[in-house]
Every structure is written in structure tokens, then in C-alpha cells.
Amino acid sequence: MTEETPGFEQEPDLPTEQPQHGQQAQDGPAEQAGPAGPAGGGAAQPAGPAEEAGPEDRPADDGAVVALTAQLDQARTALHERTQDLQRLQAEFSNYRRRVERDRIAVREIAVANALTELLPVLDDIGRARDHGELVGGFKSVAESLETVVAKMGLQQFGKEGEPFDPTVHEALMHSYSPDVTETTCVQILQPGYRIGERTIRPARVGVAEPQPGAQPGQPAQPDGERQADTAADEESGGPEQG
């Protein structure tokens, strides 16, 4: 048996593990690629504050809003102008239609008045024949038919004895004084007048009488014959009685 020398115990030398070449080649690139972040199929990480819209992008958005607002105002202005133009054209067209209708009616009245004016002498002859009792037989039927037709066309006869004299519709051909009237009056109708609506195509030709000069209003003047008879009676009786 050998004697053991007292002292420190020596640990047996263990062989140091040397990394294999293949394992080092595999671990190296993985450790180097680790800090670089995911590549390929790794999960996507949320974008950092650097990717959000910064204050420098807001002026561009405000400018676009201002431009759109200006275009909208222009469109509204154009719409208002076109609306006013349309309303003005509509009013002008309405006025044109009324003017054309008024002119059409006026032209029709003028044409009818010209045609009826040529028939007035015929109507005068019919009136004189009726006054003399000569409107008989077939001539009477024709005359009445003609008067009916002209009445349908709007012809109206006017002018009667006893109506006040109106210089706008009467034409005085004779003048006299009368104690029986208190104003200028038509006492004789020489030729009747005719009108169409408010248009006078021929005035009535009349004889007029005015009140007797010096007569009191409302009291008829005494005729000359009665005045002379009263004077002769007073002379025969010695004059009027005195109280």
C-alpha cells in the first residue's frame, strides 16, 4: 500500500467542452439576426409613433377643405344666377302670352268693327222701312235674321229720346229750346248709334233741346200765346185788380 501525502485534494482535470463547428455556425447567425427584428413570417409589430401623420400633413388637409368650400360657394352662386335667369324668362314669357292674347282680341274686334261698319247703312234702311210699315213678307224675315246675326257678333244699338245728351256718344245735328227740359236732352233720334263692347263705331245723331233762357229751374216757362191772352184779358177788365 502506498502512503498518501496529506494536503490539498486535487480535482481531476475535466476536458473542456469545445463547441462544435456546425453548432457554432448555426447559433451565430441566429444571434446576429435576433436584434434585427422579424423577417419573413414573423408576427407584424404595431407601427411606432414615427408612422403617424405629423403636424406637417395638416396644412395640406386644411387647404383641400378650403378649396372644396370655395368650389361649393361657386356652385351655389351659379345655381342662384341660373334660377334668377329662369324666373326672369318665365315672367317674360307670361307677359308675352298676355300681350299676344290682348293683341289677338284687339285685332278681332277691329276686324269685326270694320265688317259691321259696312252693314250700318243696310241696318238704317231696315229701320226706316220698319218705321214706315214696309217691313213685311220675306224682306222682314231676312231683316230680322240679319239683325240677329249682327247682335251675336256684339253689335249694340243705342240712342233714345229723352236721354241726356252725351257728346262722347251723341252727335247733335239740331238744336232748340224747350220749357219741358231742365238739361240738354236728346228730343229726336235722327240716326241711331252703334257700339261693340266699349268701342263706339258710330255716334247717335240726334236733335237736342236746352232749357228756355230765363226760366226758373223746375218751373216751365209760359208759352207766348197764353201770355198774350192774359194781357188782353187784363186790358178789357181795366187792369189787374189791386188789393
Residue frames as qw, qx, qy, qz and C-alpha x, y, z in Angstrom:
[[0.000, 0.891, 0.453, 0.000, 0.00, 0.00, 0.00],
 [0.394, 0.391, -0.013, 0.832, 1.29, 3.47, -0.71],
 [0.240, -0.551, -0.465, 0.650, 1.13, 6.25, 1.65],
 [0.183, 0.799, 0.394, 0.414, -0.96, 9.32, 0.72],
 [0.348, 0.037, -0.208, 0.913, 0.62, 12.62, 1.35],
 [0.041, -0.748, -0.577, 0.325, -1.68, 14.91, 3.29],
 [0.129, -0.214, 0.198, 0.948, -2.53, 18.27, 1.58],
 [0.481, 0.370, 0.031, -0.794, -4.99, 19.73, -0.85],
 [0.645, 0.257, 0.719, 0.012, -7.18, 17.47, -2.73],
 [0.020, 0.322, -0.514, -0.795, -6.76, 17.86, -6.38],
 [0.687, 0.431, 0.335, -0.480, -9.76, 17.84, -8.56],
 [0.638, 0.095, 0.651, 0.402, -9.46, 15.73, -11.57],
 [0.052, 0.376, -0.349, -0.857, -8.95, 17.61, -14.80],
 [0.570, 0.505, 0.617, -0.198, -12.14, 17.61, -16.82],
 [0.395, 0.155, 0.536, 0.730, -11.96, 18.08, -20.51],
 [0.175, 0.457, 0.114, -0.864, -13.26, 21.48, -21.66],
 [0.551, 0.524, 0.650, -0.003, -16.23, 21.30, -23.99],
 [0.139, -0.276, 0.411, 0.858, -15.30, 22.74, -27.31],
 [0.583, 0.520, 0.262, -0.567, -18.20, 23.99, -29.41],
 [0.638, 0.195, 0.661, 0.342, -18.59, 22.10, -32.49],
 [0.135, -0.159, 0.380, 0.901, -18.10, 23.87, -35.74],
 [0.114, -0.412, -0.739, -0.521, -21.56, 23.09, -37.03],
 [0.290, -0.715, -0.602, 0.206, -23.31, 24.21, -33.88],
 [0.258, -0.516, -0.041, 0.816, -21.40, 27.50, -33.82],
 [0.056, 0.042, 0.542, 0.837, -22.35, 28.16, -37.40],
 [0.203, -0.566, -0.735, -0.314, -26.00, 27.62, -36.60],
 [0.343, -0.718, -0.465, 0.388, -26.10, 29.67, -33.41],
 [0.336, -0.262, 0.087, 0.901, -24.14, 32.61, -34.73],
 [0.044, -0.254, -0.471, -0.843, -26.39, 33.85, -37.44],
 [0.356, -0.644, -0.658, -0.162, -29.42, 33.36, -35.22],
 [0.423, -0.619, -0.323, 0.578, -27.97, 35.53, -32.50],
 [0.214, -0.155, 0.234, 0.936, -26.93, 38.15, -35.04],
 [0.140, -0.361, -0.612, -0.690, -30.34, 38.13, -36.68],
 [0.281, -0.561, -0.728, 0.277, -32.14, 38.44, -33.40],
 [0.113, -0.544, -0.240, 0.796, -31.89, 42.20, -32.84],
 [0.018, -0.044, 0.501, 0.864, -32.71, 42.97, -36.49],
 [0.551, 0.200, 0.227, -0.778, -36.38, 42.19, -35.93],
 [0.720, 0.226, 0.643, -0.129, -38.71, 39.72, -37.59],
 [0.170, 0.436, -0.600, -0.648, -38.09, 38.76, -41.13],
 [0.262, -0.025, -0.889, -0.375, -40.42, 36.82, -43.33],
 [0.500, -0.426, -0.681, -0.325, -43.17, 35.03, -41.46],
 [0.263, -0.162, -0.629, 0.713, -42.78, 36.68, -38.07],
 [0.054, -0.781, -0.612, 0.115, -45.72, 38.49, -36.45],
 [0.248, 0.610, 0.120, 0.743, -46.04, 42.14, -37.54],
 [0.340, -0.395, -0.485, 0.702, -45.41, 44.63, -34.76],
 [0.106, 0.902, 0.412, -0.070, -47.55, 47.82, -34.47],
 [0.462, 0.605, 0.024, 0.648, -46.18, 50.92, -36.13],
 [0.463, -0.348, -0.364, 0.730, -44.42, 53.30, -33.91],
 [0.031, 0.822, 0.284, -0.492, -45.09, 56.98, -33.44],
 [0.188, -0.415, 0.459, 0.763, -42.88, 57.77, -36.41],
 [0.128, 0.239, 0.820, 0.504, -45.50, 56.35, -38.87],
 [0.058, 0.741, 0.612, -0.271, -48.47, 58.55, -37.64],
 [0.303, 0.756, 0.266, 0.515, -49.48, 61.73, -39.50],
 [0.469, -0.253, -0.269, 0.802, -47.45, 64.53, -38.18],
 [0.056, 0.767, 0.291, -0.569, -48.37, 68.21, -37.85],
 [0.072, -0.404, 0.475, 0.778, -46.71, 68.91, -41.19],
 [0.065, 0.245, 0.871, 0.420, -49.54, 66.99, -43.01],
 [0.062, 0.650, 0.652, -0.385, -52.45, 69.01, -41.52],
 [0.103, 0.575, -0.107, -0.804, -52.00, 72.23, -43.60],
 [0.084, 0.084, -0.789, -0.603, -52.42, 70.16, -46.75],
 [0.049, -0.466, -0.883, 0.011, -55.75, 68.81, -45.46],
 [0.024, 0.680, 0.359, -0.639, -56.93, 72.33, -44.48],
 [0.069, 0.407, -0.421, -0.808, -56.05, 73.61, -47.93],
 [0.077, -0.166, -0.895, -0.406, -58.14, 70.87, -49.57],
 [0.031, -0.614, -0.729, 0.301, -61.13, 71.75, -47.36],
 [0.034, 0.628, 0.045, -0.776, -60.81, 75.44, -48.27],
 [0.071, 0.203, -0.667, -0.713, -60.63, 74.58, -51.96],
 [0.078, -0.363, -0.912, -0.172, -63.75, 72.39, -51.75],
 [0.020, -0.666, -0.525, 0.529, -65.62, 75.09, -49.83],
 [0.063, 0.498, -0.240, -0.831, -64.73, 77.66, -52.49],
 [0.101, -0.023, -0.827, -0.553, -65.97, 75.33, -55.24],
 [0.067, -0.525, -0.838, 0.133, -69.22, 74.75, -53.32],
 [0.025, 0.657, 0.245, -0.712, -69.76, 78.52, -52.97],
 [0.090, 0.318, -0.522, -0.786, -69.17, 78.97, -56.68],
 [0.094, -0.243, -0.916, -0.306, -71.67, 76.23, -57.47],
 [0.035, -0.635, -0.668, 0.387, -74.27, 77.82, -55.19],
 [0.042, 0.573, -0.058, -0.816, -73.71, 81.23, -56.78],
 [0.110, 0.124, -0.728, -0.665, -74.08, 79.78, -60.27],
 [0.075, -0.416, -0.906, -0.033, -77.26, 77.96, -59.23],
 [0.012, 0.666, 0.435, -0.606, -78.75, 81.17, -57.82],
 [0.091, 0.456, -0.329, -0.822, -77.93, 83.07, -61.01],
 [0.119, -0.060, -0.863, -0.487, -79.43, 80.37, -63.23],
 [0.035, -0.538, -0.809, 0.232, -82.55, 80.29, -61.06],
 [0.073, 0.647, 0.169, -0.740, -82.99, 84.04, -61.42],
 [0.108, 0.278, -0.604, -0.739, -82.48, 83.78, -65.18],
 [0.082, -0.272, -0.934, -0.217, -85.13, 81.07, -65.38],
 [0.004, 0.645, 0.619, -0.449, -87.59, 83.10, -63.32],
 [0.081, 0.562, -0.127, -0.813, -86.97, 86.17, -65.49],
 [0.119, 0.095, -0.777, -0.610, -87.51, 84.17, -68.67],
 [0.051, -0.437, -0.897, 0.042, -90.69, 82.67, -67.28],
 [0.052, 0.674, 0.375, -0.634, -92.03, 86.13, -66.38],
 [0.107, 0.433, -0.408, -0.797, -91.14, 87.46, -69.84],
 [0.089, -0.107, -0.904, -0.404, -92.88, 84.52, -71.49],
 [0.001, -0.580, -0.761, 0.289, -96.01, 85.06, -69.39],
 [0.088, 0.650, 0.075, -0.751, -96.06, 88.75, -70.33],
 [0.079, 0.246, -0.678, -0.689, -95.56, 87.79, -73.97],
 [0.028, -0.330, -0.931, -0.151, -98.51, 85.39, -73.86],
 [0.045, 0.690, 0.542, -0.477, -100.77, 88.02, -72.28],
 [0.068, 0.567, -0.217, -0.792, -99.67, 90.62, -74.82],
 [0.059, 0.048, -0.829, -0.554, -100.30, 88.27, -77.72],
 [0.008, -0.501, -0.863, 0.068, -103.74, 87.36, -76.36],
 [0.049, 0.705, 0.295, -0.643, -104.60, 91.04, -75.88],
 [0.080, 0.430, -0.468, -0.768, -103.43, 91.90, -79.40],
 [0.002, -0.159, -0.926, -0.343, -105.36, 88.98, -80.83],
 [0.043, 0.652, 0.704, -0.280, -108.58, 90.17, -79.17],
 [0.048, 0.677, 0.006, -0.735, -107.96, 93.76, -80.33],
 [0.032, 0.233, -0.697, -0.677, -107.35, 92.65, -83.92],
 [0.016, 0.380, 0.915, 0.133, -110.52, 90.56, -83.85],
 [0.051, 0.721, 0.492, -0.485, -112.57, 93.50, -82.53],
 [0.048, 0.560, -0.281, -0.778, -111.15, 95.80, -85.20],
 [0.017, 0.017, -0.850, -0.526, -111.92, 93.29, -87.95],
 [0.010, 0.547, 0.834, -0.072, -115.48, 92.76, -86.70],
 [0.027, 0.714, 0.254, -0.652, -116.00, 96.53, -86.32],
 [0.040, 0.383, -0.505, -0.772, -114.82, 97.15, -89.89],
 [0.033, -0.204, -0.908, -0.364, -117.15, 94.48, -91.23],
 [0.028, -0.652, -0.717, 0.247, -120.15, 95.73, -89.26],
 [0.019, -0.561, -0.007, 0.827, -119.48, 99.35, -90.19],
 [0.086, 0.107, -0.667, -0.732, -120.15, 98.44, -93.81],
 [0.158, -0.414, -0.881, -0.167, -123.51, 96.96, -92.79],
 [0.026, -0.414, -0.475, 0.776, -124.73, 100.05, -90.91],
 [0.299, 0.184, -0.264, -0.898, -126.39, 101.63, -93.99],
 [0.414, -0.160, -0.826, -0.347, -128.31, 98.38, -94.52],
 [0.260, -0.397, -0.767, 0.433, -129.45, 98.42, -90.90],
 [0.095, 0.313, 0.153, -0.933, -130.53, 102.06, -91.30],
 [0.389, 0.025, -0.551, -0.738, -132.64, 101.13, -94.35],
 [0.392, -0.290, -0.873, -0.008, -134.24, 98.29, -92.38],
 [0.133, -0.384, -0.568, 0.715, -135.06, 100.69, -89.56],
 [0.239, 0.236, -0.105, -0.936, -136.68, 103.23, -91.89],
 [0.432, -0.094, -0.739, -0.508, -138.69, 100.50, -93.61],
 [0.311, -0.356, -0.833, 0.288, -139.93, 99.32, -90.22],
 [0.012, 0.351, 0.334, -0.875, -140.95, 102.87, -89.26],
 [0.382, 0.227, -0.282, -0.850, -142.98, 103.24, -92.48],
 [0.758, 0.111, 0.488, -0.420, -144.61, 99.82, -92.18],
 [0.664, 0.563, -0.380, -0.312, -142.87, 98.43, -95.26],
 [0.000, 0.430, -0.897, 0.106, -141.05, 95.62, -93.47],
 [0.818, 0.069, 0.312, -0.479, -143.31, 92.74, -94.48],
 [0.906, 0.370, -0.139, -0.148, -143.11, 89.33, -96.09],
 [0.920, 0.078, -0.104, 0.370, -139.81, 87.71, -96.94],
 [0.298, 0.667, -0.218, 0.648, -138.00, 91.02, -96.59],
 [0.534, -0.694, 0.198, -0.441, -138.99, 91.08, -92.92],
 [0.969, -0.231, 0.052, 0.077, -137.56, 87.59, -92.32],
 [0.728, 0.387, -0.123, 0.552, -134.26, 88.50, -93.97],
 [0.005, -0.746, 0.199, -0.635, -134.04, 91.73, -92.00],
 [0.725, -0.601, 0.171, -0.292, -134.69, 90.01, -88.71],
 [0.963, -0.017, -0.012, 0.268, -132.11, 87.32, -89.50],
 [0.509, 0.558, -0.169, 0.633, -129.51, 89.98, -90.29],
 [0.296, -0.741, 0.212, -0.564, -130.23, 91.84, -87.07],
 [0.906, -0.406, 0.085, -0.084, -129.88, 88.60, -85.09],
 [0.869, 0.214, -0.090, 0.438, -126.51, 87.83, -86.68],
 [0.276, 0.638, -0.216, 0.686, -125.03, 91.26, -86.02],
 [0.573, -0.682, 0.154, -0.428, -126.32, 91.13, -82.44],
 [0.968, -0.209, 0.015, 0.137, -124.48, 87.83, -81.93],
 [0.686, 0.383, -0.115, 0.608, -121.31, 89.48, -83.20],
 [0.448, -0.387, -0.370, 0.716, -121.62, 92.05, -80.41],
 [0.056, 0.323, 0.239, 0.914, -123.26, 94.98, -82.21],
 [0.127, -0.583, -0.674, 0.435, -125.45, 97.07, -79.91],
 [0.079, 0.620, 0.352, 0.697, -127.76, 99.90, -80.88],
 [0.290, -0.501, -0.493, 0.650, -128.17, 102.93, -78.61],
 [0.015, -0.035, -0.155, -0.987, -129.85, 106.32, -78.65],
 [0.109, -0.593, -0.797, -0.043, -133.33, 107.01, -77.30],
 [0.080, -0.661, -0.161, -0.728, -135.45, 110.13, -76.98],
 [0.582, -0.757, -0.104, -0.280, -135.39, 111.73, -73.55],
 [0.847, -0.279, -0.123, 0.436, -131.92, 110.61, -72.50],
 [0.219, -0.887, 0.118, 0.390, -129.37, 113.30, -71.51],
 [0.637, 0.745, -0.180, 0.077, -127.07, 114.50, -74.25],
 [0.725, -0.504, 0.339, 0.324, -123.56, 112.99, -74.02],
 [0.370, 0.821, -0.314, -0.299, -121.07, 114.44, -76.50],
 [0.239, -0.463, 0.840, 0.151, -118.94, 111.28, -76.35],
 [0.325, 0.172, 0.922, 0.118, -121.71, 109.11, -77.85],
 [0.337, 0.767, 0.523, -0.158, -124.11, 111.67, -79.36],
 [0.308, 0.021, 0.343, 0.887, -123.73, 113.92, -82.37],
 [0.197, 0.665, 0.462, -0.553, -126.10, 116.93, -82.27],
 [0.299, 0.258, 0.589, 0.705, -127.46, 117.82, -85.70],
 [0.179, -0.688, -0.395, -0.581, -130.37, 120.01, -84.50],
 [0.274, -0.128, -0.547, 0.780, -130.66, 122.42, -81.61],
 [0.283, -0.627, -0.389, -0.613, -133.68, 124.06, -79.96],
 [0.087, -0.204, 0.581, -0.783, -135.03, 125.40, -76.66],
 [0.527, -0.383, -0.683, -0.330, -137.80, 123.75, -74.75],
 [0.375, -0.538, 0.321, -0.683, -139.57, 124.61, -71.48],
 [0.931, -0.210, -0.102, -0.282, -140.10, 120.91, -70.82],
 [0.854, 0.114, -0.336, 0.381, -136.43, 120.05, -70.16],
 [0.466, -0.879, 0.077, 0.072, -134.14, 121.00, -67.32],
 [0.452, -0.549, 0.553, 0.435, -130.90, 119.99, -69.06],
 [0.356, 0.492, -0.569, -0.554, -129.63, 119.41, -72.56],
 [0.664, 0.066, 0.707, -0.236, -131.69, 116.47, -73.72],
 [0.028, -0.070, 0.813, 0.578, -131.99, 114.34, -76.84],
 [0.509, 0.336, 0.394, -0.687, -135.51, 115.06, -78.08],
 [0.796, 0.511, -0.033, -0.322, -135.22, 113.47, -81.52],
 [0.625, -0.301, 0.654, 0.302, -133.19, 110.48, -82.81],
 [0.507, 0.673, -0.259, -0.472, -132.24, 111.12, -86.41],
 [0.744, 0.368, -0.557, -0.029, -129.94, 108.11, -86.71],
 [0.840, -0.536, 0.059, -0.055, -129.24, 105.51, -84.02],
 [0.053, 0.759, -0.646, 0.063, -125.73, 104.86, -82.81],
 [0.970, 0.010, -0.241, -0.027, -123.91, 101.55, -82.64],
 [0.183, -0.739, 0.622, -0.181, -121.18, 100.15, -80.40],
 [0.864, 0.076, -0.496, 0.036, -119.25, 96.91, -79.93],
 [0.670, -0.285, -0.453, 0.514, -118.50, 96.40, -76.28],
 [0.274, -0.751, -0.175, 0.574, -116.96, 99.69, -75.13],
 [0.288, -0.141, 0.458, 0.829, -115.98, 100.74, -78.67],
 [0.413, 0.684, 0.339, -0.497, -118.34, 103.20, -80.36],
 [0.487, 0.095, 0.627, 0.600, -118.30, 102.62, -84.09],
 [0.040, 0.475, 0.399, 0.783, -120.87, 105.35, -84.84],
 [0.038, 0.164, 0.518, -0.839, -122.34, 108.01, -82.55],
 [0.154, 0.645, 0.748, -0.034, -126.07, 108.56, -82.41],
 [0.106, 0.181, 0.229, 0.951, -127.15, 111.55, -84.47],
 [0.151, -0.625, -0.721, 0.257, -129.79, 113.46, -82.54],
 [0.025, -0.675, -0.155, -0.721, -131.67, 116.68, -82.14],
 [0.416, -0.254, -0.613, 0.622, -131.17, 118.31, -78.74],
 [0.204, -0.807, -0.287, -0.474, -133.13, 120.81, -76.72],
 [0.351, 0.079, -0.508, 0.782, -131.93, 123.08, -73.96],
 [0.129, -0.649, -0.630, 0.406, -133.99, 124.78, -71.18],
 [0.177, 0.858, 0.319, 0.361, -135.70, 128.04, -72.08],
 [0.397, 0.221, -0.278, 0.846, -133.47, 131.03, -71.27],
 [0.216, -0.341, 0.189, -0.895, -134.68, 132.94, -68.18],
 [0.767, -0.352, -0.371, -0.388, -136.95, 130.14, -66.97],
 [0.417, -0.598, 0.568, -0.383, -136.57, 129.17, -63.34],
 [0.240, 0.222, -0.945, -0.029, -135.32, 125.66, -62.75],
 [0.036, 0.229, 0.933, -0.277, -138.20, 123.27, -62.19],
 [0.321, 0.624, 0.436, -0.564, -140.86, 125.75, -63.41],
 [0.498, 0.348, 0.602, 0.518, -141.79, 125.59, -67.08],
 [0.036, -0.212, 0.102, 0.971, -141.89, 128.86, -68.99],
 [0.458, 0.565, 0.515, -0.454, -145.30, 130.21, -70.08],
 [0.502, 0.327, 0.593, 0.538, -145.93, 129.93, -73.84],
 [0.075, -0.059, 0.143, 0.985, -146.22, 133.18, -75.85],
 [0.298, -0.400, -0.618, -0.608, -149.87, 132.54, -76.83],
 [0.493, -0.610, -0.604, 0.142, -151.02, 132.16, -73.24],
 [0.362, -0.340, -0.201, 0.845, -149.03, 135.24, -72.20],
 [0.054, -0.118, -0.330, -0.935, -150.75, 137.41, -74.90],
 [0.409, -0.515, -0.661, -0.362, -154.22, 136.11, -73.91],
 [0.478, -0.554, -0.503, 0.460, -153.64, 137.03, -70.28],
 [0.221, -0.181, 0.009, 0.958, -152.52, 140.54, -71.29],
 [0.209, -0.294, -0.499, -0.788, -155.67, 141.13, -73.40],
 [0.483, -0.571, -0.662, -0.058, -157.92, 139.94, -70.57],
 [0.411, -0.447, -0.347, 0.715, -156.29, 142.35, -68.15],
 [0.058, -0.007, 0.206, 0.977, -156.81, 145.27, -70.56],
 [0.330, -0.430, -0.608, -0.580, -160.51, 144.52, -71.02],
 [0.546, -0.611, -0.560, 0.119, -161.15, 144.31, -67.28],
 [0.109, -0.955, 0.035, -0.275, -159.40, 147.60, -66.66],
 [0.219, 0.629, -0.646, 0.374, -156.17, 146.11, -65.48],
 [0.548, -0.096, -0.795, 0.241, -155.34, 143.69, -62.75],
 [0.522, -0.762, -0.308, -0.228, -157.25, 144.02, -59.51],
 [0.249, 0.474, -0.512, 0.671, -155.46, 145.90, -56.80],
 [0.557, -0.462, -0.665, 0.183, -155.97, 144.86, -53.23]]
